[in-house]
């Protein structure tokens, strides 16, 4: 609170205090609004120096800094030991290993990282960070040295604002997120809600247990990056989420970015069989070849660098790229749907392996 007041801010939102922890309705409402909370915040203060919510801010009245910079003179030259770098102080911190802090790291436009030995400030308008210190090369005040502290490492640019290919952005986010730790296994999807909200316009789709519904056939092909264990309830040991979702497992995963020629037909509750491609078309074009062609003509494709897979963008939105042309949500029939009273997806499929696909595959 003293920090907020000292920098001239009027309001402070603290997750532990502002979310009524024993009120399920309030908790659900706040979790669903995480994208708005962090994206619209003037500044996010990240307490990266502690190992719990009770640690406080290093350098505050309550918790003075204990670090003293070693200084020595050698043959008339004064030498000083630099405090921990951004990579060590922030990226290797306990704070950065927690799943719940992933959203604030990715979605915040401006962040003040309060570390044990010094502070760092990052803004989405720059690729580096300002550092507390007198060295103009290191602290970022020398604009010619922009990028000295590289934010485009493991956490950098996970949500690019321009030419963001939906499936590649999703892949990077899921891998980084699933490498983090949770105290309560059941929180795996709740701590990802804000990310889903940001991704929804990129997929024009909601999510089924963390997988984008509009690309679910390809995203069912996620793979473990390392060994996984089943995500289970801490009390009764029962699996918490379906095994077909990465949310059902504990451990880092790699999502699929390659095109696989797939002839999946989802079996809906009515018994109707519908392809994922049909779900991506406007409802009016679902069975009308001419309307399908009209829809496809509004799109352009371009090969990604180092890939033979074309990504798609609409003529009037060249900065948002899709794995497949996808109509806006309110114009199409949303699917596939989970079988009633279960977490089962029912489908029939005939799938080939990955290979270079001719563009004719992408035409109606």
C-alpha positions in Angstrom: 0.0 0.0 0.0 2.9 2.4 0.8 4.4 1.6 -2.7 1.1 2.3 -4.4 0.8 5.6 -2.6 4.4 6.6 -3.2 4.1 6.3 -7.0 0.8 8.3 -7.1 -1.6 5.5 -7.7 -5.1 5.6 -6.1 -6.2 2.0 -6.3 -4.6 -1.3 -5.4 -5.9 -4.8 -6.3 -4.3 -7.7 -4.4 -5.5 -11.2 -5.4 -5.3 -12.7 -2.0 -7.3 -9.8 -0.4 -9.6 -8.8 -3.2 -10.9 -12.3 -4.0 -13.2 -13.5 -1.3 -11.5 -16.9 -0.9 -14.5 -18.7 0.8 -17.1 -17.3 -1.6 -17.2 -19.6 -4.6 -19.4 -17.2 -6.7 -17.0 -14.2 -6.1 -14.0 -16.4 -6.8 -15.4 -17.7 -10.1 -16.3 -14.1 -11.1 -12.8 -12.8 -10.4 -11.0 -15.7 -12.0 -13.1 -15.1 -15.2 -12.0 -11.4 -15.2 -8.2 -12.0 -14.9 -7.5 -10.9 -18.4 -9.3 -7.5 -17.7 -7.6 -7.1 -14.3 -4.0 -7.5 -15.7 -4.5 -6.1 -19.2 -6.2 -2.9 -17.9 -3.9 -2.4 -14.8 -1.7 0.8 -14.9 1.1 -1.2 -13.3 1.5 -4.7 -11.9 3.8 -5.1 -8.9 5.4 -8.5 -8.8 6.9 -9.6 -5.5 9.5 -11.9 -6.9 11.8 -11.9 -3.8 9.7 -14.1 -1.5 8.6 -17.7 -1.5 5.1 -17.1 -0.2 2.3 -14.5 -0.2 3.5 -13.4 3.3 7.0 -12.4 2.2 6.3 -8.8 1.5 8.4 -6.5 -0.7 12.1 -6.4 -0.4 13.4 -2.9 0.4 10.2 -1.9 2.2 10.1 -0.6 5.8 8.8 -4.0 6.9 11.5 -5.9 5.0 14.7 -3.9 4.5 17.2 -5.2 2.0 20.0 -7.3 3.6 22.1 -7.2 0.5 25.3 -5.2 0.6 27.3 -4.9 -2.7 30.9 -6.2 -2.4 33.4 -3.5 -3.4 37.2 -3.9 -3.6 40.1 -2.0 -5.0 42.8 -3.7 -7.1 45.8 -1.8 -8.4 43.9 1.5 -8.1 40.9 0.2 -9.9 37.6 0.0 -7.9 35.6 -3.2 -8.6 32.1 -3.9 -7.6 30.0 -7.1 -7.7 26.9 -6.6 -9.7 23.6 -7.7 -8.0 21.7 -10.6 -9.5 20.6 -10.2 -13.1 17.0 -10.2 -14.4 17.5 -13.8 -15.5 18.4 -15.0 -12.1 16.4 -12.6 -9.9 13.1 -13.0 -11.8 13.2 -15.9 -14.3 14.7 -18.3 -11.7 12.5 -17.1 -8.8 9.9 -19.1 -6.9 7.4 -16.5 -8.1 8.1 -17.3 -11.7 7.7 -21.1 -11.1 4.1 -20.7 -9.8 1.2 -21.4 -12.3 -1.0 -18.6 -10.8 1.6 -15.9 -11.5 1.8 -16.9 -15.2 -1.1 -14.7 -16.2 0.3 -11.6 -14.6 3.7 -12.2 -16.2 2.2 -12.6 -19.7 -0.8 -10.2 -19.7 0.6 -7.2 -17.8 1.5 -4.2 -20.0 3.8 -2.7 -17.4 5.4 -4.6 -14.5 7.6 -3.6 -11.6 9.5 -6.6 -10.4 10.6 -6.2 -6.8 13.5 -8.6 -6.3 15.7 -9.2 -3.3 18.6 -7.1 -4.3 17.0 -4.5 -6.7 14.0 -3.7 -8.9 13.3 -4.1 -12.6 10.7 -2.4 -14.7 9.4 -3.8 -18.0 6.9 -2.3 -20.5 5.5 -3.9 -23.6 6.7 -1.0 -25.7 10.3 -2.2 -25.2 12.0 -5.6 -25.5 14.3 -5.0 -22.5 13.9 -3.9 -18.9 15.0 -0.9 -16.9 17.2 -1.9 -13.9 17.7 -0.2 -10.6 21.3 0.9 -10.6 23.8 3.6 -11.7 25.2 1.8 -14.7 23.6 3.5 -17.7 24.4 0.6 -19.9 22.7 -1.9 -17.6 19.8 0.1 -16.3 18.3 0.9 -19.7 18.6 4.7 -19.7 21.1 4.5 -22.5 18.6 3.8 -25.3 21.3 2.6 -27.7 21.7 -0.4 -25.4 18.1 -1.4 -25.7 17.8 -5.2 -25.3 20.8 -5.5 -22.8 18.4 -7.3 -20.5 16.6 -9.7 -22.9 12.9 -10.2 -22.1 12.6 -12.4 -25.2 14.0 -15.4 -23.5 11.8 -18.3 -22.2 9.0 -15.8 -21.2 9.4 -13.1 -23.9 6.8 -12.3 -26.5 4.4 -15.1 -25.6 1.5 -13.0 -26.7 2.7 -11.1 -29.8 0.4 -8.2 -30.8 1.1 -8.5 -34.6 0.9 -11.4 -37.0 0.1 -13.8 -34.1 -0.5 -17.3 -35.5 -3.1 -18.7 -33.2 -1.8 -22.2 -32.9 1.9 -21.1 -32.4 1.0 -18.6 -29.7 -1.1 -21.3 -28.0 1.7 -23.8 -28.2 4.2 -21.5 -26.6 1.8 -20.5 -23.8 0.8 -24.0 -22.9 4.3 -25.3 -22.8 5.4 -22.5 -20.5 2.3 -22.8 -18.4 2.4 -26.6 -17.9 6.1 -26.4 -16.7 4.9 -24.4 -13.6 3.7 -25.7 -10.2 0.4 -25.6 -8.4 -0.4 -26.2 -4.8 -3.8 -27.5 -5.6 -4.1 -29.7 -8.8 -7.7 -28.7 -9.4 -6.6 -25.1 -10.2 -4.9 -26.0 -13.5 -7.7 -24.6 -15.6 -8.7 -21.8 -13.3 -5.2 -20.4 -13.4 -5.4 -20.4 -17.3 -8.8 -18.6 -17.6 -7.3 -15.2 -18.3 -5.0 -16.7 -21.1 -8.0 -18.4 -22.6 -9.9 -15.1 -22.7 -7.0 -13.5 -24.6 -6.8 -16.5 -27.0 -10.5 -16.7 -27.7 -10.5 -13.9 -30.4 -7.5 -15.6 -32.0 -9.3 -18.9 -32.4 -12.9 -17.5 -32.5 -13.7 -20.3 -30.2 -14.1 -21.3 -26.6 -12.0 -24.0 -24.9 -12.8 -27.6 -23.8 -10.6 -28.5 -20.8 -7.9 -26.1 -22.1 -8.1 -27.1 -25.8 -9.4 -24.7 -28.4 -12.7 -26.1 -29.7 -12.2 -24.9 -33.2 -8.9 -26.8 -33.6 -9.5 -29.6 -31.2 -8.8 -32.4 -33.6 -5.2 -31.3 -34.1 -4.8 -30.3 -30.4 -5.8 -33.7 -29.2 -2.3 -34.6 -30.5 -0.4 -32.9 -27.8 2.6 -34.8 -26.4 4.5 -34.9 -23.2 7.8 -33.0 -23.2 9.0 -35.1 -20.3 7.4 -37.8 -18.1 3.9 -37.0 -16.9 1.7 -38.2 -14.0 -2.1 -38.2 -13.8 -3.6 -35.1 -12.2 -5.6 -36.4 -9.3 -7.8 -35.2 -6.4 -5.7 -34.7 -3.3 -8.4 -36.3 -1.1 -9.8 -39.3 -3.0 -7.1 -39.8 -5.7 -9.6 -39.7 -8.6 -8.6 -38.1 -11.9 -9.7 -34.5 -12.0 -9.9 -34.0 -15.8 -10.2 -36.2 -18.9 -7.0 -37.9 -20.1 -7.4 -36.5 -23.6 -6.6 -33.0 -22.3 -3.2 -31.8 -21.0 -5.1 -30.5 -18.0 -5.5 -34.1 -16.9 -1.8 -34.6 -16.4 1.0 -33.0 -14.3 4.0 -32.0 -16.3 5.2 -30.0 -19.3 3.6 -30.7 -22.6 4.2 -29.9 -26.3 1.1 -29.0 -28.4 0.8 -29.9 -32.0 1.5 -27.1 -34.6 1.7 -29.3 -37.7 -1.2 -30.0 -40.1 -2.4 -33.6 -40.1 -4.7 -34.7 -42.9 -7.7 -35.6 -40.8 -11.1 -37.0 -41.6 -12.6 -36.7 -38.1 -16.4 -36.8 -37.8 -17.7 -35.8 -34.4 -20.8 -37.7 -33.2 -23.2 -35.2 -31.7 -25.9 -36.1 -29.1 -28.5 -36.3 -32.0 -26.3 -38.9 -33.7 -25.4 -36.5 -36.5 -21.8 -36.7 -37.7 -20.1 -33.4 -38.3 -16.5 -32.6 -39.4 -14.4 -30.0 -37.6 -14.1 -28.1 -40.9 -17.9 -27.8 -41.1 -18.0 -26.3 -37.6 -15.5 -23.7 -38.7 -17.7 -22.5 -41.6 -20.6 -20.0 -41.1 -23.8 -21.9 -40.4 -25.3 -20.8 -43.7 -22.3 -22.3 -45.6 -22.2 -25.6 -43.7 -23.9 -27.5 -46.6 -23.7 -24.9 -49.4 -20.6 -25.3 -51.6 -21.0 -21.8 -53.2 -21.3 -20.1 -49.8 -18.3 -22.0 -48.6 -16.3 -20.8 -51.6 -17.4 -17.2 -51.0 -16.2 -17.5 -47.4 -12.8 -18.9 -48.4 -12.3 -16.2 -51.0 -12.2 -13.7 -48.1 -9.0 -15.3 -46.8 -5.4 -15.3 -47.9 -2.6 -17.8 -47.0 1.1 -17.5 -46.4 3.8 -20.0 -45.5 5.3 -19.6 -42.1 9.1 -19.2 -42.1 10.8 -22.6 -42.2 7.5 -24.4 -42.7 5.5 -25.8 -45.5 2.2 -25.2 -43.7 0.2 -22.2 -44.8 -1.4 -19.9 -42.2 -4.5 -17.9 -43.0 -5.6 -14.4 -42.5 -8.6 -12.4 -43.6 -8.0 -9.6 -46.1 -9.3 -7.0 -43.6 -7.4 -8.4 -40.7 -3.8 -9.1 -41.9 -2.3 -9.2 -38.4 -4.3 -12.1 -37.0 -3.3 -15.5 -38.5 -5.2 -18.8 -38.2 -4.3 -22.5 -38.8 -7.6 -22.7 -40.7 -10.1 -20.1 -41.9 -12.6 -19.8 -39.1 -15.8 -17.8 -39.1 -16.7 -15.6 -36.0 -18.4 -17.5 -33.2 -21.9 -15.9 -33.5 -22.1 -16.9 -37.2 -21.5 -20.6 -36.9 -22.6 -23.7 -35.2 -20.2 -24.3 -32.3 -18.8 -27.8 -31.8 -17.9 -30.5 -31.2 -19.8 -31.0 -28.0 -19.0 -33.1 -25.0 -21.4 -36.0 -24.5 -24.1 -35.2 -21.9 -23.3 -36.0 -18.2 -19.7 -37.0 -19.2 -16.4 -35.5 -20.2 -16.3 -37.7 -23.3 -15.8 -36.6 -26.9 -17.2 -39.1 -29.4 -15.8 -39.2 -32.9 -15.0 -41.4 -35.8 -11.7 -40.7 -37.6 -9.4 -41.8 -40.4 -6.1 -40.1 -40.1 -2.9 -40.2 -42.1 0.6 -39.2 -41.0 2.2 -35.8 -41.3 3.5 -34.8 -44.7 3.7 -31.8 -47.1 0.1 -31.0 -47.9 -0.9 -29.5 -51.2 -3.0 -26.4 -51.1 -5.9 -28.2 -52.7 -6.4 -29.8 -49.3 -7.5 -26.4 -48.0 -10.2 -25.8 -50.6 -13.8 -26.7 -50.2 
